[in-house]
Amino acid sequence: MKEPYTKKDYKTRSYWLESLGEITLNSSLQGEEKTDIAIIGGGYTGLSAGYHLRIYDSSINVTLLEAEICGYGASGRNGGFNMTLFGLTPSLTKLFFGVERGKQARKFMEEAVDYLAEFIQKNNIDCDYENSGYLLVATNKAQIKRLEHEIEVAKEMDFEGVELWDRERLLSEFKTDKYYL
Ligand SMILES: Cc1cc2nc3c(=O)[nH]c(=O)nc-3n(C[C@H](O)[C@H](O)[C@H](O)COP(=O)(O)OP(=O)(O)OC[C@H]3O[C@@H](n4cnc5c(N)ncnc54)[C@H](O)[C@@H]3O)c2cc1C
């Protein structure tokens, strides 16, 4: 027989779950229930879909079904970076999709990053949010060339807020000489 959910030691599964106070689980679904929309999975995708459906129309009855506990999957175990990157470098985006679609993708990601910052503020989410930008660093000389190329492509596609730092700036801002750039 499957062990009762209340006995699972979720606090040992991730930093996020460990940092929560007392965890009280909802009872599991018994029998059948009717709902307008059933969402499977309480990660970012499911929770965001449920939240925004209710913002769109508060009369919609949304039911979210989570097999374990919300945040049990990747959403509770990730690096927590909210970035304009979406898996492809600027040069690969340009290569696969061209300059115009690359610009559109960048704009979309900038809006997404801003939206999350607003969302956190509006909903008073206690998540140590920092709007700090991000660094891509080089640990060898070949990577310096790649970074310089990415900066050129980013400029060609009019990406704002992208700049190349030298070693001295990295040293002065982050007190490290581990990286070339
Ligand atoms: C190590 C790591 C680091 C990452 N770092 C970042 C980062 O810094 N920035 C970033 O933007 N992204 C990052 N990601 C990616 C990001 O975490 C995922 O893209 C995102 O969390 C996916 O969310 P999701 O809701 O789609 O899936 P999940 O968070 O995996 O949620 C799926 C949920 O569905 C539940 N479920 C599964 N099957 C069922 C079922 N049959 N019935 C009911 N419930 C079910 C699971 O228990 C789980 O809770 C990282 C991912 C990993 C793994």
PDBQT file of the ligand as one rigid body, heavy atoms in Angstrom, charges set to zero:
ROOT
HETATM    1  C1  LIG A 201      18.568  22.244 -11.390  1.00  0.00    +0.000 C 
HETATM    2  C2  LIG A 201      17.663  23.204 -12.159  1.00  0.00    +0.000 A 
HETATM    3  C3  LIG A 201      17.965  24.549 -12.157  1.00  0.00    +0.000 A 
HETATM    4  C4  LIG A 201      17.146  25.433 -12.857  1.00  0.00    +0.000 A 
HETATM    5  N1  LIG A 201      17.405  26.781 -12.795  1.00  0.00    +0.000 NA
HETATM    6  C5  LIG A 201      16.556  27.661 -13.372  1.00  0.00    +0.000 A 
HETATM    7  C6  LIG A 201      16.756  29.059 -13.213  1.00  0.00    +0.000 A 
HETATM    8  O1  LIG A 201      17.659  29.510 -12.531  1.00  0.00    +0.000 OA
HETATM    9  N2  LIG A 201      15.883  29.900 -13.832  1.00  0.00    +0.000 N 
HETATM   10  C7  LIG A 201      14.824  29.427 -14.588  1.00  0.00    +0.000 A 
HETATM   11  O2  LIG A 201      14.065  30.240 -15.129  1.00  0.00    +0.000 OA
HETATM   12  N3  LIG A 201      14.603  28.097 -14.742  1.00  0.00    +0.000 NA
HETATM   13  C8  LIG A 201      15.427  27.220 -14.136  1.00  0.00    +0.000 A 
HETATM   14  N4  LIG A 201      15.176  25.876 -14.255  1.00  0.00    +0.000 N 
HETATM   15  C9  LIG A 201      14.025  25.440 -15.037  1.00  0.00    +0.000 C 
HETATM   16  C10 LIG A 201      12.727  25.624 -14.238  1.00  0.00    +0.000 C 
HETATM   17  O3  LIG A 201      12.874  25.256 -12.891  1.00  0.00    +0.000 OA
HETATM   18  C11 LIG A 201      11.619  24.794 -14.909  1.00  0.00    +0.000 C 
HETATM   19  O4  LIG A 201      11.513  25.182 -16.272  1.00  0.00    +0.000 OA
HETATM   20  C12 LIG A 201      10.274  25.000 -14.235  1.00  0.00    +0.000 C 
HETATM   21  O5  LIG A 201      10.355  24.838 -12.841  1.00  0.00    +0.000 OA
HETATM   22  C13 LIG A 201       9.259  24.035 -14.828  1.00  0.00    +0.000 C 
HETATM   23  O6  LIG A 201       8.056  24.241 -14.128  1.00  0.00    +0.000 OA
HETATM   24  P1  LIG A 201       6.833  23.286 -14.366  1.00  0.00    +0.000 P 
HETATM   25  O7  LIG A 201       5.710  23.812 -13.535  1.00  0.00    +0.000 OA
HETATM   26  O8  LIG A 201       6.586  23.174 -15.834  1.00  0.00    +0.000 OA
HETATM   27  O9  LIG A 201       7.326  21.850 -13.889  1.00  0.00    +0.000 OA
HETATM   28  P2  LIG A 201       7.605  21.319 -12.375  1.00  0.00    +0.000 P 
HETATM   29  O10 LIG A 201       8.120  22.393 -11.483  1.00  0.00    +0.000 OA
HETATM   30  O11 LIG A 201       8.451  20.098 -12.545  1.00  0.00    +0.000 OA
HETATM   31  O12 LIG A 201       6.190  20.952 -11.838  1.00  0.00    +0.000 OA
HETATM   32  C14 LIG A 201       5.496  19.801 -12.234  1.00  0.00    +0.000 C 
HETATM   33  C15 LIG A 201       4.662  19.353 -11.049  1.00  0.00    +0.000 C 
HETATM   34  O13 LIG A 201       3.739  18.375 -11.501  1.00  0.00    +0.000 OA
HETATM   35  C16 LIG A 201       3.621  17.379 -10.509  1.00  0.00    +0.000 C 
HETATM   36  N5  LIG A 201       3.136  16.186 -11.199  1.00  0.00    +0.000 N 
HETATM   37  C17 LIG A 201       3.779  15.417 -12.092  1.00  0.00    +0.000 A 
HETATM   38  N6  LIG A 201       2.982  14.439 -12.532  1.00  0.00    +0.000 NA
HETATM   39  C18 LIG A 201       1.789  14.605 -11.910  1.00  0.00    +0.000 A 
HETATM   40  C19 LIG A 201       0.558  13.904 -11.958  1.00  0.00    +0.000 A 
HETATM   41  N7  LIG A 201       0.381  12.825 -12.743  1.00  0.00    +0.000 N 
HETATM   42  N8  LIG A 201      -0.465  14.347 -11.198  1.00  0.00    +0.000 NA
HETATM   43  C20 LIG A 201      -0.300  15.443 -10.398  1.00  0.00    +0.000 A 
HETATM   44  N9  LIG A 201       0.843  16.127 -10.309  1.00  0.00    +0.000 NA
HETATM   45  C21 LIG A 201       1.871  15.709 -11.068  1.00  0.00    +0.000 A 
HETATM   46  C22 LIG A 201       5.025  17.258  -9.927  1.00  0.00    +0.000 C 
HETATM   47  O14 LIG A 201       5.011  16.695  -8.622  1.00  0.00    +0.000 OA
HETATM   48  C23 LIG A 201       5.478  18.713  -9.920  1.00  0.00    +0.000 C 
HETATM   49  O15 LIG A 201       5.203  19.382  -8.688  1.00  0.00    +0.000 OA
HETATM   50  C24 LIG A 201      15.999  24.961 -13.572  1.00  0.00    +0.000 A 
HETATM   51  C25 LIG A 201      15.699  23.588 -13.557  1.00  0.00    +0.000 A 
HETATM   52  C26 LIG A 201      16.515  22.734 -12.844  1.00  0.00    +0.000 A 
HETATM   53  C27 LIG A 201      16.146  21.261 -12.802  1.00  0.00    +0.000 C 
ENDROOT
TORSDOF 0
